[in-house]
Amino acid sequence: MKRIIALIMAVVMILSLAACGEKAPVDNGGDEKETIKLNIGYMPNYGSLWSVTTAMEKGYFEEAGIEVTLWEFADGPTIINAMESGTIDMGYIGHGAHKLCIQGKAKIFALSHISNGDAVIGGPNVKTLEDLKGKTVGYSGGTSSEDILKNALAKAGLTMADITAMDMDASGLTTAALSGSLDAVACWSPNSLKIMDEWTGCTKLADNVMFADTSVSLASWIVLDKYAGENADKVLAFTKALYKAMDYAADGNYEEVAGYVANQTKTDKEGVFAQRGDADWLTGKEVAAGAADGTVEAYYKTQQDGFLAAGAVTEAVPVANYVMLQNMIDAAK
């Protein structure tokens, strides 16, 4: 009897010690990573959505364990404000809002493309840049609209003081132009395409290519510095998936991608497809290589120099202060 009791006690002790020790790993069919949930800000055009919707539709985000929720905004400065309020985690900006990154408001973690989607368009009575003098011109302050307008005026020897400048919400520029309330308008695609198509007698007075010798119009993906510091892994994972989408979308698949963008914006696919000529659509491989060999840094330096020359920013800062070049390089590994 004593032997039986001793045996039982020994078994109990062994089981107790096992319970206190490390548990054997459970085979659940592989490691399961927690899903990365991201709120992403965009603008309703091909340039803003070409890569992110492709990453969603082709499953690149899903492969990376990322769940994306898209939030629409009218312009880049509003997207930065939304990041500051905590509404979104990351976002897309056009050329104009880059000045805010130079000023320390946000950091650029991926170059999207080199744009030619901005334009200054004159109405029936405005055929040259010089004709803008004394005219009523609509623009959207703080955006690429304002930048191309100032560049165009300077080319004609004019300033904002020489026109009646109407600072308007981006969504109202097209309506105001087509209604005859404006003599000219500075805007970006797809608004510029719609105006050129529907404004009888209008003339394109300037676009980004006109100023390519002194400025480069870039579009980028941005994040707040604090978020980037605390979530570098999430930023990198998003960039990797974005690169895959850029490689696919820039490989001649414009019509397919236009369908993705049209579905997101609830607009006509044909109209979206027409926007494919608005930029030099870079692949992820090109961005990574350019970040490694200095090409991308040179783009942002040229852009900053253009802002400085125009007085849009007043102090030069190193590009590395606001552009996450290493993230662009690492995303290709």
C-alpha positions in Angstrom: 0.0 0.0 0.0 2.8 2.4 0.9 4.5 1.6 -2.5 1.3 2.5 -4.3 0.9 5.8 -2.4 4.5 6.7 -3.0 4.1 6.0 -6.7 1.0 8.2 -6.9 2.7 11.0 -5.2 5.7 10.8 -7.5 3.4 10.9 -10.6 1.6 14.0 -9.1 4.9 15.7 -8.6 6.1 15.0 -12.1 2.8 16.4 -13.5 3.1 19.5 -11.4 6.7 20.2 -12.5 5.6 19.7 -16.1 2.8 22.2 -15.7 5.2 24.8 -14.3 7.7 24.3 -17.2 7.5 25.4 -20.8 4.7 24.0 -22.9 5.4 22.1 -26.1 4.8 24.2 -29.2 1.4 23.6 -30.8 1.4 22.8 -34.5 -1.2 25.3 -35.9 0.0 24.8 -39.5 2.6 27.6 -39.4 3.2 31.0 -37.8 0.2 33.3 -37.8 1.1 37.0 -37.7 -1.3 39.6 -36.4 -3.1 41.4 -39.3 -1.7 45.0 -39.9 -4.7 47.3 -40.2 -4.0 50.6 -42.0 -6.2 53.6 -42.8 -4.9 55.2 -46.0 -5.7 58.6 -47.3 -6.0 59.2 -51.1 -7.4 61.6 -53.7 -9.9 60.5 -56.3 -7.7 60.2 -59.4 -5.5 57.7 -61.2 -2.3 59.1 -59.9 -3.3 58.7 -56.3 -4.9 55.2 -56.6 -3.0 53.4 -59.4 -0.7 51.5 -57.1 -2.7 51.1 -53.9 -5.9 49.8 -55.6 -3.7 47.4 -57.6 -2.1 46.1 -54.4 -5.6 45.5 -53.0 -7.1 43.8 -56.1 -4.0 41.6 -56.9 -3.8 40.5 -53.3 -0.4 42.0 -52.5 -1.6 43.5 -49.2 -3.2 40.3 -48.2 0.0 38.4 -48.9 1.8 40.8 -46.6 -0.8 40.5 -43.8 -2.1 44.0 -44.4 -5.8 45.1 -44.3 -6.3 48.5 -45.9 -9.2 50.9 -45.5 -9.2 53.8 -47.9 -10.3 57.3 -47.0 -10.9 60.0 -49.7 -9.7 63.6 -49.3 -9.6 66.6 -51.6 -5.9 67.4 -51.4 -2.6 66.7 -49.8 -2.6 69.3 -47.0 -6.0 67.9 -45.8 -4.5 64.4 -45.8 -1.6 65.6 -43.6 -4.2 67.2 -41.2 -6.0 63.9 -41.1 -2.8 62.1 -40.1 -2.2 64.6 -37.3 -5.8 64.1 -36.0 -5.3 60.3 -36.0 -7.9 59.6 -38.7 -5.5 57.9 -41.1 -2.1 56.3 -40.7 -0.5 57.0 -44.1 -1.4 59.0 -47.2 -0.7 60.1 -50.7 0.3 63.7 -51.7 0.8 65.5 -54.9 3.6 68.0 -55.7 2.3 71.0 -53.7 2.0 69.4 -50.3 5.7 68.3 -50.4 6.6 71.8 -49.1 4.9 70.7 -45.8 7.2 67.7 -45.7 10.2 70.0 -46.2 8.9 72.1 -43.3 8.8 69.0 -41.0 5.1 68.2 -41.1 5.5 64.6 -42.5 8.0 62.2 -43.9 8.1 60.7 -47.4 8.5 56.9 -47.3 8.0 56.1 -51.0 8.1 57.9 -54.3 5.0 57.2 -56.3 5.6 58.8 -59.7 6.8 61.9 -61.6 3.7 63.8 -62.5 2.5 65.9 -65.5 -1.1 66.2 -64.3 -1.1 69.9 -63.3 -2.1 72.6 -65.8 -3.0 76.3 -66.1 -5.9 76.6 -68.6 -7.1 79.8 -70.1 -10.7 80.4 -71.1 -11.8 81.8 -74.5 -10.3 85.2 -73.9 -7.0 84.0 -72.5 -4.7 82.5 -75.1 -1.2 83.2 -73.7 0.4 83.4 -70.2 0.7 87.2 -70.7 -3.1 87.4 -71.2 -3.5 86.4 -67.5 -2.7 89.9 -66.4 -5.8 91.5 -64.8 -7.9 88.3 -65.2 -9.7 86.3 -62.6 -7.9 83.0 -62.0 -9.0 80.1 -59.8 -6.6 78.0 -57.9 -6.4 75.9 -54.7 -4.0 77.3 -52.1 -1.3 75.1 -50.7 -1.5 72.5 -53.5 0.2 71.9 -56.8 -2.4 74.1 -58.3 -0.9 77.2 -56.6 2.6 76.1 -57.5 2.0 75.7 -61.2 0.1 79.0 -61.3 3.0 80.9 -59.7 5.5 79.3 -62.0 3.3 80.2 -65.0 2.9 83.8 -63.9 6.7 84.1 -63.3 7.4 82.8 -66.8 5.2 85.7 -68.1 6.9 88.2 -65.8 3.8 88.4 -63.6 3.0 87.8 -60.0 -0.2 86.9 -58.0 -0.7 90.7 -57.5 -1.2 91.0 -61.3 -4.3 88.8 -61.3 -7.5 88.5 -59.3 -6.6 85.2 -57.6 -9.6 83.2 -56.4 -8.5 80.6 -53.8 -11.1 77.8 -54.0 -11.7 74.3 -52.8 -10.3 71.8 -55.4 -13.8 70.4 -56.0 -15.1 73.8 -57.0 -12.5 74.7 -59.6 -14.1 72.8 -62.4 -17.6 74.1 -61.8 -16.4 77.6 -61.6 -14.4 77.4 -64.8 -17.1 75.7 -66.8 -19.8 78.1 -65.5 -17.8 81.1 -66.8 -17.0 82.5 -63.4 -13.3 82.4 -64.1 -11.1 83.6 -66.9 -8.5 80.9 -66.2 -7.9 78.1 -63.8 -5.0 76.2 -62.3 -5.8 72.6 -61.4 -4.7 69.0 -61.6 -6.0 65.8 -63.3 -8.7 64.6 -63.7 -10.2 68.2 -63.3 -7.8 69.5 -65.9 -8.8 66.8 -68.5 -12.5 67.5 -67.9 -12.0 71.3 -68.3 -10.0 70.9 -71.5 -12.7 68.6 -72.9 -15.7 70.7 -72.0 -14.6 74.4 -71.8 -15.2 75.7 -75.4 -12.4 77.7 -76.7 -10.0 77.0 -73.8 -6.2 76.8 -74.2 -3.7 74.9 -72.1 -1.2 77.6 -71.1 1.2 75.6 -69.0 1.9 72.1 -67.6 4.6 70.5 -65.4 6.8 69.7 -68.4 7.1 73.4 -69.2 9.2 73.8 -66.0 11.1 70.5 -66.1 14.4 72.4 -66.3 14.0 74.0 -62.9 11.4 71.9 -61.1 10.2 68.3 -60.9 6.6 67.5 -60.0 6.7 64.5 -57.7 3.9 62.4 -56.0 4.7 60.5 -52.9 3.5 58.4 -50.0 3.9 60.0 -46.6 3.6 59.3 -42.8 4.1 61.3 -39.7 7.6 61.1 -38.2 6.2 59.7 -34.9 4.2 57.0 -36.6 7.2 56.0 -38.7 9.4 55.8 -35.7 7.0 53.6 -33.8 5.8 51.5 -36.7 8.8 51.1 -39.1 7.8 47.5 -39.8 4.3 48.5 -40.9 5.7 51.2 -43.2 8.1 48.8 -44.7 5.5 46.1 -45.2 3.2 48.6 -46.9 6.0 49.8 -49.2 6.9 46.2 -50.2 3.3 45.5 -51.3 3.1 48.9 -53.0 6.3 48.0 -55.0 4.7 44.8 -56.3 1.7 46.7 -57.4 3.8 49.4 -59.1 5.8 46.7 -60.9 2.5 45.2 -62.2 0.6 48.4 -62.9 3.5 50.1 -64.8 4.0 47.1 -67.0 1.4 48.2 -69.5 -1.6 47.1 -67.5 -3.2 50.6 -67.6 -6.6 49.6 -68.7 -7.0 46.9 -66.0 -5.8 49.4 -63.3 -8.1 52.1 -64.7 -10.9 49.6 -63.9 -9.7 49.3 -60.3 -9.5 53.1 -59.9 -12.9 53.6 -61.5 -14.5 51.2 -59.1 -13.0 53.0 -56.1 -13.9 56.5 -57.3 -17.3 55.5 -58.7 -16.4 57.2 -62.0 -16.4 56.3 -65.7 -13.6 53.9 -66.6 -12.9 55.6 -69.9 -12.3 58.9 -68.1 -10.0 57.3 -65.7 -8.1 55.5 -68.5 -7.5 58.9 -70.1 -5.5 59.9 -67.0 -2.8 57.3 -67.8 -0.8 60.0 -69.6 -0.5 62.2 -66.5 2.8 60.9 -65.3 5.9 58.8 -65.7 4.7 55.7 -63.8 7.7 54.2 -62.0 8.1 50.6 -61.0 9.0 49.6 -57.4 12.3 48.4 -58.8 13.1 51.8 -60.3 12.3 53.6 -57.1 14.5 51.3 -55.0 17.4 51.5 -57.5 17.0 55.3 -57.7 17.0 55.6 -53.9 20.2 53.5 -53.8 22.1 55.4 -56.5 21.1 59.0 -55.6 18.6 59.6 -58.4 15.6 59.8 -56.1 17.4 62.1 -53.7 18.3 64.4 -56.6 14.6 64.5 -57.6 13.6 65.7 -54.2 16.5 68.2 -54.1 15.4 69.7 -57.4 11.8 69.9 -56.2 13.0 71.7 -53.0 15.1 74.1 -55.1 12.0 74.9 -57.1 10.1 75.7 -54.0 12.9 77.8 -52.6 13.1 79.8 -55.9 9.4 80.4 -55.8 9.4 81.4 -52.2 7.1 78.5 -51.2 9.7 77.4 -48.6 12.2 79.8 -47.0 14.8 77.5 -45.6 16.8 74.7 -47.3 17.0 71.4 -45.4 18.8 68.1 -46.2 16.6 65.8 -48.3 17.4 63.0 -45.8 15.6 65.0 -43.1 12.2 64.3 -44.6 12.7 61.5 -47.2 13.0 57.9 -45.9 15.5 56.8 -48.6 16.5 53.7 -46.6 12.9 52.5 -46.4 12.7 52.7 -50.3 15.9 50.7 -50.6 15.0 48.1 -47.9 11.5 47.5 -49.5 13.2 45.9 -52.5 15.1 43.3 -50.4 
